[in-house]
């Protein structure tokens, strides 16, 4: 049985996928989204799904104590690792912003000083 919290989180992930696609931060099957819905339980986008066209029932329910389900994104192990290492993390978005990809192709890192929030959000690597 789906709880109210799970239904809400499913709707939020679907909306996030649509926003990322509309803004050109992901295309088609690129990127991944996930969020915690309880202790040790998360929702994750499925393998090979178009994130801009998700519906709530597409999202995969995962138990952090188990291995990722086969239908979960191929990036599930990375999401699991972050959630296991950082209990305060509530959600993850893996996007492919064209500007960042262009900088990466040039062998450069984005400048966190370019945005007011940059230094707070993007620590020096």
N, C-alpha and C positions, 0 to 999 in steps of 0.2 A: 504494500500500500504506500502510495506516495504521500509524504507529509507536506504541509503547507510550505515549510522552509525549502524542501527539495523542489517543489513546483515553482516557487519564486526564483530560486537560483537557476533552474533550467531556463526560465523566461529571460533572466538577466544575461545568461551566456548566449542565448540565441540573439538577443538584442545587441550584445557586444560584437558578435560575429558580423552582424549586418552593418554596424557602424564602421568597423575596421575595413570591411569590403567597400562600403560607400566612399570612404575617405582615401581609398587606394593604398591602404597599409598592408593589405593581403589581397591575393587574387586566387580565385578557385580553391584549390586544395592546400594552399600555403598556410603556414601558421597553425597555432593550437591555442585552445582556451581551457582553463580548468578553474574549479573553485571548491573549497571545503564546504560540506553541508552538515558536518557533525564531527565528533571525535573519530579520527581515523578513516573518514569516509569522504570521498570527493566525486565530483562530476568532471568528465573529460570529454573533449570532442573525439569523435570516432575517426578511425583510420580512413583516409581518402575522401573525407567529406568536404564539400564546398562550404566554407565557414560563413559565407554570405547568404546561404540558402538553408541554414539549419532549421530544424523544428525540434521542439522540446524532447520528443521521444528518441531523437538521434543520439543524444548525449549518453555516455557510458558511465554507469555507477561503478565506482572502484573502492576497494578496501585496501588501505595502505599497508595492512599486515600481510596481504597476499601479493602475488605477482600481478602485473597489469593484465586485464582480460585481453584476449586475442583481438577483439573488435576495437579496442582503444587505439588511439594515435600511436604511431611509431615513436613519438617523443615522450610517451608515458613514463619511461624510466627516468628521464630528466625531471619531469614534473614530480614524480614520487620522491626523488632525491631531495628536491627543494623543500617539499612539504615535511619530509622526515627530519631534515636538518634545521628547519626554521618553523617551529610550531606557531609563530605569530603571523606567518604568511597566510592570507585568506583566499587569494586568487592569483592566477598567472595568465598573462597574455604573451604569446610568442608571435610577433608580427614580422613583416619584411618591408619596412619603410624604404621606398626607393632612394631617398637621400642618404640614408645610412648604408644601403647597399652600394651606392656610388662611391661613398667615402671608403668603404671596405675594399672596393675594386682598386682604388688608388693607394691602398695601404695606409690609410689615415683613420684615426679615431674621431668620432664626433667631439666637438668642443662643448663641454658642459657649461661654459661661460656664455654661450650663445643665447641661453634662456635664463631668465631670472631664477627659476627653480632648479636650474642645472646642477649647481654645486650641492644642493640638498638631496636631489634625487639620483644623481649619477656620480658616485664616488670615483676617484681616480683609480684606474686599473694599473 
